[in-house]
Amino acid sequence: QSAHRAGLRSFIRYGWRWSWRVAAFVMIFNTVSTGLSVYRDKTTIGNFASAGALTGALFRMHLGLQGLAGGFVFGAVFGIPAGGLLMVMQQLAGETLQEKRNRERREQYEQKLAEWQSRLSMTEVLGQAESSAQGGLEMERARE
């Protein structure tokens, strides 16, 4: 029981030290890869390799130029399989994020177009009603 408690204490102590680092790593990696995908409007392995390289270089920057270069290479090498895995999982889901984004954009455009056309037809109906009302007034004036 004493060993169990000691293990739990050390897990909490060292787990905290590593948890924020892992969270920061994942946040930077996902931000860079998503930013590249949105900017380039396509998802490629190169986006993930670039994100891994940048993240690895940032986390090894404190070791100097050699650490920066090593982190760059290490991140790029591990970014490729991570990106490949994510892309395969998206394909297995049936729709990639890019296809979903394009579909939603197209649906929103079609909805706005239909709304605009209905408003346009409403103004045409109002214009016809107004002109027929003016025509009726002119006929009454002509009868008098």
C-alpha positions as CSV (number, residue, x, y, z in Angstrom):
1,Q,0.0,0.0,0.0
2,S,2.9,2.3,0.8
3,A,4.5,1.6,-2.6
4,H,1.1,2.3,-4.3
5,R,0.8,5.7,-2.6
6,A,4.4,6.6,-3.6
7,G,3.7,5.6,-7.2
8,L,0.6,7.6,-7.3
9,R,2.3,10.7,-5.8
10,S,5.1,10.5,-8.3
11,F,2.6,10.0,-11.1
12,I,0.8,13.1,-10.1
13,R,4.0,15.1,-9.6
14,Y,5.7,14.1,-12.9
15,G,2.4,13.8,-14.8
16,W,1.8,17.5,-14.2
17,R,5.3,18.3,-15.5
18,W,4.7,16.4,-18.7
19,S,1.0,17.2,-19.2
20,W,1.3,20.9,-20.0
21,R,4.2,20.1,-22.3
22,V,2.2,17.6,-24.3
23,A,-0.8,19.9,-24.3
24,A,1.3,22.8,-25.7
25,F,2.9,20.5,-28.3
26,V,-0.5,19.2,-29.5
27,M,-2.0,22.7,-29.5
28,I,0.9,24.1,-31.6
29,F,0.9,21.1,-34.0
30,N,-2.9,21.3,-34.6
31,T,-2.9,25.1,-34.9
32,V,-0.2,25.1,-37.5
33,S,-1.5,22.1,-39.5
34,T,-5.1,23.5,-39.5
35,G,-3.8,26.9,-40.4
36,L,-1.9,25.6,-43.4
37,S,-4.9,23.5,-44.5
38,V,-7.2,26.4,-44.4
39,Y,-4.7,28.8,-46.0
40,R,-3.9,26.4,-48.9
41,D,-7.5,25.0,-49.0
42,K,-6.3,21.4,-49.1
43,T,-5.0,18.9,-46.7
44,T,-1.7,17.2,-47.5
45,I,1.0,15.3,-45.7
46,G,3.2,18.3,-46.2
47,N,1.0,20.4,-43.9
48,F,1.5,17.8,-41.1
49,A,5.3,17.5,-41.8
50,S,5.6,21.3,-41.6
51,A,3.6,21.5,-38.4
52,G,5.7,18.8,-36.8
53,A,8.9,20.4,-38.0
54,L,7.9,23.8,-36.6
55,T,6.7,22.3,-33.3
56,G,9.8,20.1,-32.9
57,A,12.0,23.1,-33.6
58,L,10.2,25.3,-31.0
59,F,10.5,22.7,-28.3
60,R,14.2,22.1,-28.9
61,M,15.2,25.7,-29.5
62,H,16.6,26.0,-26.0
63,L,19.4,23.5,-27.0
64,G,20.9,25.8,-29.5
65,L,21.2,25.5,-33.3
66,Q,21.9,21.8,-33.2
67,G,18.8,21.2,-31.0
68,L,16.7,23.4,-33.3
69,A,17.8,21.4,-36.4
70,G,17.3,18.1,-34.6
71,G,13.9,19.1,-33.4
72,F,13.0,20.3,-36.9
73,V,14.0,16.9,-38.4
74,F,12.5,14.9,-35.6
75,G,9.2,16.8,-35.8
76,A,9.0,16.4,-39.6
77,V,9.7,12.7,-39.5
78,F,7.0,12.1,-36.9
79,G,4.6,14.6,-38.4
80,I,4.4,12.5,-41.6
81,P,2.9,9.3,-40.0
82,A,0.7,11.4,-37.7
83,G,-0.7,13.3,-40.7
84,G,-1.1,10.1,-42.7
85,L,-3.0,8.5,-39.8
86,L,-5.3,11.4,-39.5
87,M,-6.0,11.5,-43.3
88,V,-6.7,7.8,-43.3
89,M,-9.1,8.1,-40.4
90,Q,-10.9,10.9,-42.2
91,Q,-11.2,8.8,-45.4
92,L,-12.6,5.9,-43.3
93,A,-15.2,8.3,-41.8
94,G,-16.5,8.8,-45.3
95,E,-15.9,12.6,-45.7
96,T,-12.7,14.6,-45.2
97,L,-12.7,17.9,-43.5
98,Q,-12.1,19.7,-46.7
99,E,-15.0,18.0,-48.4
100,K,-17.2,18.9,-45.4
101,R,-16.1,22.5,-45.4
102,N,-16.8,22.8,-49.2
103,R,-20.2,21.1,-48.8
104,E,-21.2,23.4,-46.0
105,R,-20.0,26.4,-47.9
106,R,-22.0,25.4,-51.0
107,E,-25.1,24.7,-48.9
108,Q,-24.9,28.1,-47.3
109,Y,-24.5,29.8,-50.7
110,E,-27.5,28.0,-52.0
111,Q,-29.6,29.0,-49.0
112,K,-28.6,32.6,-49.3
113,L,-29.3,32.5,-53.1
114,A,-32.8,31.1,-52.5
115,E,-33.5,33.7,-49.8
116,W,-32.3,36.5,-52.1
117,Q,-34.5,35.2,-55.0
118,S,-37.5,35.0,-52.7
119,R,-37.0,38.6,-51.6
120,L,-36.5,39.7,-55.2
121,S,-39.8,38.0,-56.3
122,M,-41.5,39.6,-53.3
123,T,-40.4,43.1,-54.5
124,E,-41.7,42.3,-58.0
125,V,-45.1,41.3,-56.6
126,L,-45.2,44.5,-54.5
127,G,-44.2,46.5,-57.6
128,Q,-47.0,44.9,-59.7
129,A,-49.6,45.5,-56.9
130,E,-48.5,49.1,-56.6
131,S,-48.8,49.7,-60.3
132,S,-52.2,48.0,-60.5
133,A,-53.4,50.1,-57.6
134,Q,-52.2,53.3,-59.3
135,G,-53.9,52.1,-62.5
136,G,-57.2,51.6,-60.6
137,L,-57.0,55.2,-59.2
138,E,-56.4,56.6,-62.6
139,M,-59.4,54.8,-64.0
140,E,-61.6,56.1,-61.2
141,R,-60.4,59.7,-61.9
142,A,-61.1,59.2,-65.6
143,R,-64.7,58.1,-64.8
144,E,-65.3,61.2,-62.7
